[in-house]
Each structure stands twice: as structure tokens, then as C-alpha cells.
Amino acid sequence: MAAIVASAKGAGILTGDAARAGRYIEPGAACVTVGVDVSLLAQGMRRVAADFGLGANARPGNRFSY
């Protein structure tokens, strides 16, 4: 990261780990992205499915389906 910043180029990182992302800001990353659109969508859909008793935690005999 330091070498990129020293070369006056825009340093950036894409990570799925919010704790790790914070470590790139202080050394000078110009762009820090946490998460990928597909993974964020999947997480949201899992939450909605769980709200309706669907998905991996579905209750037996649930009348709802995908």
C-alpha cells in the first residue's frame, strides 16, 4: 500500500472483512470497498427467508416455499 501511495497512484482494496478494511484507510487507500454486491444481496435474501421460516433454518411442515 505504501509503495502505491508513494507513486501518486490511487491505491484501493476490495475486501469482505470490515475489520480488515479499516486497516487500509490509515496508510492512505483512496478507495476501500467492503463487500460485493452479490454477497450483500445474498445476505439480505437469507435474512428475509429466515423471517418467513424458509431457507437453511426452515421449520418442518412450513407451508411457504421459494
Sine and cosine of phi, psi and omega as CSV:
sin_phi,cos_phi,sin_psi,cos_psi,sin_omega,cos_omega
0.00,0.00,-0.70,0.71,-0.03,-1.00
-0.87,0.49,-0.64,0.77,0.00,-1.00
-0.91,0.42,-0.62,0.78,0.01,-1.00
-0.93,0.38,-0.73,0.69,0.02,-1.00
-0.87,0.49,-0.67,0.74,0.00,-1.00
-0.90,0.44,-0.44,0.90,-0.01,-1.00
-1.00,0.07,0.09,1.00,0.00,-1.00
0.91,0.40,0.38,0.92,0.10,-1.00
-1.00,-0.08,0.37,-0.93,0.04,-1.00
-0.98,0.19,0.95,-0.32,0.01,-1.00
-1.00,0.04,0.65,-0.76,0.02,-1.00
-0.45,-0.89,0.23,-0.97,-0.04,-1.00
-0.52,-0.85,0.55,-0.83,0.12,-0.99
-0.87,-0.48,0.84,-0.55,-0.01,-1.00
-0.60,-0.80,0.39,-0.92,0.09,-1.00
-0.99,-0.14,0.03,1.00,-0.09,-1.00
-0.93,-0.37,0.95,-0.31,-0.06,-1.00
-0.88,0.48,-0.62,0.79,0.01,-1.00
-0.90,0.44,-0.66,0.75,0.01,-1.00
-0.93,0.37,-0.60,0.80,-0.02,-1.00
-0.85,0.53,-0.65,0.76,0.00,-1.00
-0.87,0.50,-0.47,0.88,-0.02,-1.00
-0.96,0.29,-0.24,0.97,-0.01,-1.00
-1.00,-0.06,-0.28,0.96,-0.04,-1.00
-0.94,0.33,-0.75,0.66,-0.05,-1.00
-0.86,0.50,-0.67,0.75,0.02,-1.00
-0.94,0.35,-0.13,0.99,0.12,-0.99
0.91,-0.42,0.29,0.96,0.04,-1.00
-0.88,0.48,0.76,-0.65,0.00,-1.00
-0.99,0.15,-0.44,0.90,-0.02,-1.00
-0.66,-0.75,0.87,-0.50,0.05,-1.00
-0.82,-0.57,0.89,-0.45,-0.03,-1.00
-0.92,-0.39,0.76,-0.65,0.01,-1.00
-0.92,-0.40,0.88,-0.48,0.03,-1.00
1.00,-0.02,0.35,-0.94,0.02,-1.00
-0.86,-0.52,0.61,-0.80,-0.10,-0.99
-0.79,0.62,-0.64,0.76,-0.03,-1.00
-0.92,0.39,-0.66,0.75,0.00,-1.00
-0.94,0.34,-0.59,0.81,0.04,-1.00
-0.92,0.40,-0.65,0.76,0.06,-1.00
-0.89,0.46,-0.71,0.71,0.00,-1.00
-0.88,0.47,-0.66,0.75,0.03,-1.00
-0.88,0.47,-0.69,0.73,0.02,-1.00
-0.90,0.44,-0.66,0.75,0.00,-1.00
-0.92,0.39,-0.59,0.81,0.06,-1.00
-0.89,0.46,-0.64,0.77,0.03,-1.00
-0.90,0.44,-0.69,0.72,0.02,-1.00
-0.90,0.43,-0.69,0.72,0.02,-1.00
-0.87,0.50,-0.67,0.74,0.01,-1.00
-0.90,0.44,-0.59,0.80,0.04,-1.00
-0.87,0.49,-0.49,0.87,0.00,-1.00
-0.98,-0.19,0.16,0.99,0.03,-1.00
0.96,0.28,0.45,0.89,-0.01,-1.00
-0.95,-0.32,0.10,-0.99,0.08,-1.00
1.00,0.09,-0.42,-0.91,-0.10,-1.00
-0.88,0.48,-0.46,0.89,-0.04,-1.00
-0.97,-0.24,0.41,0.91,-0.03,-1.00
-0.91,0.42,0.58,-0.81,0.06,-1.00
-1.00,0.10,0.63,-0.78,0.06,-1.00
-0.84,0.55,0.65,-0.76,0.04,-1.00
0.99,0.17,0.18,0.98,0.03,-1.00
-0.89,0.46,0.74,-0.67,-0.05,-1.00
-0.99,0.15,-0.17,0.99,0.03,-1.00
-1.00,0.06,0.44,-0.90,0.10,-1.00
-0.58,-0.81,0.22,-0.98,0.03,-1.00
-0.92,0.38,0.00,0.00,0.00,0.00
